[in-house]
Amino acid sequence: MTAAGIASVPSILVCVKFVPDPAQLQAEPLTGRPDLKRSPFRISTFDENAIEAALQLAAEHGGRAVAMSLCAQLPPKDVVLKALAMGVAAVYLVKDEERLARDPLRVATVLAATARTIAARESLAQWDLVICGEASADEYNQQVGPRLAAALNLPAITYATGLTLLNGVLRAERAIEDRSETLEVNVPALVTVGTEINTARMPTVLQIMGAGRKPMVELTLAELTGLDIDQLKAFPAVEVLDVFSPPSARKQVTIKGESADEIAAELLRRLGTDGEVTL
């Protein structure tokens, strides 16, 4: 493919992360650490929008969208099936059981090798477009997309809220703090998208039933093209020392009174006594 024109069947790779559902995450009573065993997994919210953006462009241009994901542990099959049911042609899952890719630099390095490996398996010289969510719902560091673009030597546009593709040029709309921008870049390119870009589709029952017939491919780090695992281990890494929720004991005080005014006055008095408000 050349910068002057896009292939008749564009190839799109979308990055997907499967995360514990933040809306259902609970803390362990004794330690305050997140209880990941009780939190169901889901597709990261931003990545649902990335999938939708990929599917819309693929449908418009007669293309094909494929998903890749890096996992310390394989997500539940039904969660992966949702991505397939939404419409991606295949999902490639890279297992990193030793958690060697535990910070954005290492994650991007592994994903770049994954992108090249999948391209070879799909008989592609390169991807026309790589789409990532702006961030992940669990860590929200907003680094993996741009770092992946650097690792793949691709130009990048971040936080797109609208995408169009014409004659080999990707046009992205984005709204930043004080203005709106329209950016253009020749493909191949990488783009990250925010949740404002679209409303992710909900698969139908038939789509969910048919998802099981699509490829769900598991790969190990050792199977990735061009990945030097020893070099990966030697990379400097950001270590997360601990994650916990501070204790929030409730006083469970009941305020009583003969009228609403009396109850409100007593509540204010209690809050003032406890130092919650200044009277």
N, C-alpha and C positions, 0 to 999 in steps of 0.2 A: 504494500500500500504506500502511496505517496502523499505528501502534504497537499497536493492539488486536488485530490479526490479520495473519497472513502470507498472501500470495497463494497460491492453490492450486498454482501451479507456481513455486516460489522460484527466483530467478536467483542463481547463485553465480559469482563471479569469483575465480580462484586465481592467485597470482603465482608464476611459475616462473623460476628462474635456471639456465642451463646453464653448467657450470663444468668446468675441467680436473679430472680425477679425482684428489683429494688422495692416494689410496692408491697411485697409480701415477706421482706427480710426481717427477721427477729433477732434479738440479742440473747445470748445465753445468760440466764439469771445470775450465775455466780461470777463469770468472767467479764461479761459485757461484750464479748467478741461475737461477731455475726455467726448465727447458727445456719451454716450453709446446707446442712443435711435436711433441714425442714423447709428450705426455700425452693420452690419449683423453678426450673430453668425456662428461659424464653429467649427468643431472638432479641438482641439489644435493640432498643427503640429506634435509634438512629439508623441501624442497619436494615430495619424493615423499610424505612424510607429509601435507603440506598438500593435495596432490591427492587422496589417499585419504580424508581428512576431508571434502573437498568432494563426492566421489563418494558417500560413505555418506549424507550429508545429502540430496543430490539424489535418490538412490534412495529414501530413506525418505519424502520429501515430493513425489515426482513431479516433481522439478525438473531443472535443466540446469546443468551446470558448464562454464565456458569458461576457458581459460588465457591469460595474457599474459606476455610476456617482453621485457626490454630487452637488446639484444645489441650489443656493439661489432663483433662479426663474427657472421655467421649460423652457428649450430651445425650439425654434420653432420645430414643429413636423418633418419638412422636414430634419432638421439637424440630428435629432435622427435616422430618417429613413435611412440616409446615412450610419451610423454605422451598421445598420441591413442589408442594401444592400451589404455592403462590405463582410458580411458573418458571423458575430456573431449570435449566436442562439437566444439571448435575450438581452435586455437592461433593467437594473434596475436603476431607477432614484430616488434618495433620496432627498426629499425636505427639505431645511433648510431655511425657510422663515424668521426666526429671525436672521439669520447669526450667529448662535452660534459657528459654525466651521469656524472661520475667520483667523486662522493662521495654520501653518503646523502641530503642535502638535494636535490641535483639529481636523483638517481634517483627520489626520491619525487615530485618535481614533474612529471617526465616520465611516471611511472606513473599519476599522477592524471589527467593529460590523456589518457593511453591508455585508462584506465577509462571516461572520459566518451565518448571516440570510439567505443569498442567498444559501449557501451550504446546509442548512437545507431544504430549499424549493426545491432544486435540488436533494435531497436525497443523499447527499455526506457527508462522514465523514470529509473530508478536501479537499482543492484544491491541485492538484499536482503542479501547477505552477501559480504564480501571476506575471503579467507583467505590468509595468508602463512605461510611457514616462520618459525620464531623467529629464524633467522639464515641466512646463506649459508655453504656449506661452505668457500668460499675466503677470504672476508674476515672473517666472523663479527663484524660490528660491532653487530648487533641494533638498528639504528636505523630501517631502511627501513619496517618495518611501522607503528610508531607515527607516523612522519613522514607516511606515506601517509594514515593515518587523519586527521591534522590537515589535510592538503591537500584531502581529500574532505569535511571537516567531519563525520566519523563518530566515534561513541564507539568505544573500542578496549579489548579485553581481550588481554593478552599471556600467552604461555607456557601455553596451555590444554593439558591432558592428557586432557580428555574434553569432548564437546560434545553438547548436545541442543537441539532447537528445537521449541517448542510455543506456539501461539497468539501468535505474533509476539514471543516472548521467547527469547533465546538464553541458555542456561545453560551455563556453563563450569566445569569442575573444574580445579584446578591445585595442584600441590604445590610449596611453596617451602621455604626452609631449615629452618624450625622448625615448620611447620604446613601443613595442607591447607585450601584455600579453595574455596567455591562462589560464583561471581559470576553475576549476571544483568544483561542489558541488552536494551532493546528494539531490534529491527532496524528499519531497516538499521544495520549495524555492521561493524566490522573485527575480526578475531581472528588472533593469531599462535599457531602450534602447535609443540610440541616433539616430539621423536622418540618420546617415551613414549606418545603418543596412540593409535597404531595400528601395525600392520605393513602397509607398502605392498604392494599386490597385484602379482604378476608376471603380465603379459599372456600369454594363451595364443597359440598359433600362429595360430589363426583371427582372434583380435583384432588381432594384428600385421599379418596380411594385409589385414584390413579397414580398418586405420588410414589407409591411403593414399587412401581415398575421402572422408575427412573434411577440412574446410577447414584449410589452413595459410596464413594471410594475412600478407603482409609489408607493413609500414608504415614510412614515414620520419617524422622529427621534424616536417617541414613539413606532414604530413597530420593531425597531432593537433589536436583541437579545443581552442582556448583556450590553446595553448602559445605564449608569446612567446619566440622563440629568442634575441633580443637581450637580453631580461631574464635568461634562463637563463645566458647567457654572463657577465652582470654579477654573478651571485651569487658571494659568497665561496666558495671551494672548498678542500677539504683535498687537498693534493698528496702522493702517495706518492713519496718521492725514490728509494728503492731497496729491493729485496727480494733477499736473498741468503742462502745457507747458509754458515756459517763453515767453514773447512777442518777436516777431522778425519782427519789422517794416521794410519794404523795402523802400529804398530811391528812387528807380525808376529813376535813372539818365541815360540818353542816351549819349553815347560817339560818337562823330562824327569826321570825318576827311577826307582828300582827298585821303589817302592811308592807307593800313594796318599798315605800320610802324608808321604813324602819329597817328592812332587810338590807337595803342598799347602804344605809348609814352604818350598820354594823359591819358589813363587808369592807367598807372603806376604813373603818377603825381597825379591823383586824389586819388589813393589808399595810396600813400605816405602822402598826405595832411591829409587824414582821419585817419592816423595811422594804417591802415590795414597791410601795409608792410613797411620795413625799406629800404630806398634807399641809 
